[in-house]
Amino acid sequence: MKRLSGYPNWFFWMIILCVVVTTLTGLFMFPWVMEFKLQWDIDLGLSGDLRLPAVVMHVLLGWLMLMLLGALWHSHIRAGWRKKINYVSGLVTSLSLLLLAFSGIGLYYLSSETAQLLVSLLHTFLGLLLFSGFIWHYIGGRNIQKQNLKRQRILD
């Protein structure tokens, strides 16, 4: 059975890898937000040598997730929306990813310290929302697959 109908199996695993690694690298960077944005005195986080690779990986995989979202639009998102199946969690996941892209740009280009702080906290919240929405969407999809298999067995 295919993990994501209409797509090769590696596509599903690429999405999983991107979501997990981007979430982990985002969580690794959160202590920097607490220290540099919130001015909290903490002794957590990655060493200075690991900061740049973590940020680069986070950004590159974030943009890859946007490309995967575009590929999902072709059939997965449109089919789910038409059938009204699992579309609320899909909408939460998709919109949070799009808003993450805009807030990520704001992290680079906003000059005001207050704006930087607000966007940084918003970006963190949206990242957690994306991960939660993805888990919600995945579990919902698994439940739909199980129901379809039961229905198919009854008909056979």
Rosetta blueprint (number, residue, H / E / L):
1 M L
2 K L
3 R L
4 L L
5 S L
6 G L
7 Y L
8 P L
9 N H
10 W H
11 F H
12 F H
13 W H
14 M H
15 I H
16 I H
17 L H
18 C H
19 V H
20 V H
21 V H
22 T H
23 T H
24 L H
25 T H
26 G H
27 L H
28 F H
29 M H
30 F H
31 P H
32 W H
33 V H
34 M H
35 E H
36 F H
37 K H
38 L L
39 Q L
40 W L
41 D L
42 I L
43 D L
44 L L
45 G L
46 L L
47 S L
48 G H
49 D H
50 L H
51 R H
52 L H
53 P H
54 A H
55 V H
56 V H
57 M H
58 H H
59 V H
60 L H
61 L H
62 G H
63 W H
64 L H
65 M H
66 L H
67 M H
68 L H
69 L H
70 G H
71 A H
72 L H
73 W H
74 H H
75 S H
76 H H
77 I H
78 R H
79 A H
80 G H
81 W H
82 R H
83 K H
84 K L
85 I L
86 N L
87 Y H
88 V H
89 S H
90 G H
91 L H
92 V H
93 T H
94 S H
95 L H
96 S H
97 L H
98 L H
99 L H
100 L H
101 A H
102 F H
103 S H
104 G H
105 I H
106 G H
107 L H
108 Y H
109 Y H
110 L L
111 S L
112 S L
113 E H
114 T H
115 A H
116 Q H
117 L H
118 L H
119 V H
120 S H
121 L H
122 L H
123 H H
124 T H
125 F H
126 L H
127 G H
128 L H
129 L H
130 L H
131 F H
132 S H
133 G H
134 F H
135 I H
136 W H
137 H H
138 Y H
139 I H
140 G H
141 G H
142 R H
143 N H
144 I H
145 Q H
146 K H
147 Q H
148 N H
149 L H
150 K H
151 R H
152 Q H
153 R H
154 I H
155 L H
156 D L
